[in-house]
Amino acid sequence: MITHPLHKHLSKEIDLSKEEFDIILEYFTPLSFKKKSLVITSNQYVSDQYFVLKGCLRTYLLDTSAKEHTLQFAIENWWSSDYISYYTGVKSILNVECIEDTDLLKVKKEDLEQLLLRIPKLEHFFRKQLESAFVSFQKRILSNLNNTAEERYTTFLTRYPNIEQRVKNYQIASYLGITPESLSRIRKQVK
């Protein structure tokens, strides 16, 4: 039985033989980053996406006032990239930072395309991933439009269980679109 985290992750949607998984791993490059390292910086072309084996990533935008706006956290078994740059070929506007020492698997866009030709059932997996991500982002937008800060915080805790011990308060507040002071107040109300 294969116990590799990527195999377990892929196997949630598709059945893979050991031989197929060995082929898949050939296309991925393992990388390790120290806490606070940037995996992606804004204003670069992005042709890779990353699977988190261990650690935590934060994707954020730095606006013209140098204020950070957190778009996503990626914990173990999540994928991360600047997908606007990845899919459209424009320069990135996002930064992807390691919140902790982090181990990743990187796959280049052109390698993934080749891999999908070699193992066509992976198309199903990545289509399901995109569907899930699209639904998640749409729910987040609707939540930001319709829900109170307290409701957004509760949803955040459900989406990212146990992450509060891993990330800084200002990063959570940035994700929720509130100030750190408001986050402290909400935490007291929720408890």
N, C-alpha and C positions, 0 to 999 in steps of 0.2 A: 504494500500500500504506500502510495506517495503522500508525504506529509508536507511538501513544500507549500508555503502560504499562497503562492500564485496558482498552483494546481488546485488547491482547495477553493480558491476564489473563482476560477474559471469553471470548476466542476459544479458550481451552483446552477449554471445554465446549460452546460454541455458535458457530454461524456468524453473523456480523453484517455487514450491508452498511454502507457509509459513512453512508448516510442514517439507519439505525437507531442507529448509534453517535453521530451528531450529536444525535439525540433524547435518547439516554441522557445525554450530557454536559450537556444543558440542566438536568437534575435534580440535578447535582452542583455543589457550591460549593468552589472551591479555597481552601485556607487554609494559612498558613505560621506556624510557631511556633518560637520560639527554644528552645535547649537549656534544660532544667529547667522549662519551662512546663507547666502542667497543662491538658490537653485536657478532661478530665472530673475533677470532684472529688466526693468522697463527699457524700452527703446532698443530691443534686440529682436532678431528674427527667431522664432521658436519652431523647431521641427521635431521636438521630442515630447513625449508624455511619460509620466512617472507613476509607478505603482509603489505604494508605501509598504515596506516590509516591517519596519520598526521606526517609531518616532512620530513626529507631528509636524505638518507643514501648515503655513498660513499664506493664503493668497490675498494680496491687498493692492489697492490703488493709492498712490500718493498724489493728492490733488494739487492745484496750482498754489494753494496756501500751505503746502507741506503737511496737510492733515491726512492721516491714514484712514482708509475705508476698507474694512475687512470683508472680502467676498466669500471666502470659504476657509475652513480648516480641513485638512486631510490627515486622517489617522490611519492606523494599520488597516490594510486591505482596501484603501481608497486610492483613487487615481487623481492626479493633479497636473495641470499645465496652464498656460495662457491659451485657452482654446480659440479665442478670436484670432490670435496670431497663428496658431497651429493650423487652423482650417482655412484661413483666408490669405496667409502669406504676408500680412502687414506686420509692422513692428509691434512688439508687445507694449501694452500700457500697464501691465500688472507686474508685481514682484511676487515671487514665491520664496518664502523664508522658512528656514528650519527653526522651529520653536524648541526642539530638543535635538540631541545627537540623532541623526536619522540615517537609516539604510533604505535605499531605493533600488528599484529596477527601472532602467531607462530603455525605452524603445523609440527608435527614430521612425518618423512618419513613413518614409519610403521602405524601411524594413518591415513595418507593420503591413503595408500594402502587399509586399512579397509573401509575408507569412499568411495573410488572408487567402492568397492564391494557392498556397501549399496546403493549408488546412481550412477549407471553405466553411466548416461549421463554426469557426471563430467569428465569422460575419454575424451570426446569430447572437453570440455573446456581446460583441461590441454594439450591435443595434440595441440590444436590451439595456446596455449601460447608458447609451445616449438617451433612450426613452426615459429611463429612471432619472438621469441628470436633468433632462428638460422639465419633467414633472416637478422635480425638487426645486429647481430655480423658479418655476412659475408659482409654486406654492409660497416660496419665500417672498416673491414680489407681492403677491396677494396678501400675505401676512403683514408685510410692511405697510400696505395701503389700508388694511381693515382692522388689524389687531392692535391692542394696547401694548405698551412696552412690557408689561407683566406677562401678557399672553405670548409675546415673542420670546421672552426669556424662558418660559415654561417649554415652549416648542424647541428652543435651542438645547435645553437640558435633555429632552427626549432624543433629539437628533444626535447629540454628542455626549452620551453618558460618560460620566467621570472625567470629562475634559477640564473641568474647572481647576483641578489640581495641576494641570499641565500647561495652561496658558495664563497670561497676565490679564488682570481685570480690564485694563484699557483696551486690550484686544477683543475681549468679549463685548465690551461696550461699543467698540467700533463696528463689530459684526451686527449688533442689534440696532445701531444707529442712534445711540444715546450717549450721554456723558458717563464717565466712571462714577460720579456722585449719584446719578440716577440709578445706576446699577446697584450700588450699595443700598439705596433706599428700597429698591425692588426686592433685593435678597432678604432684607429684614421683613418685608411684607409677606413674602412667599413662605418663609420659615414660620 
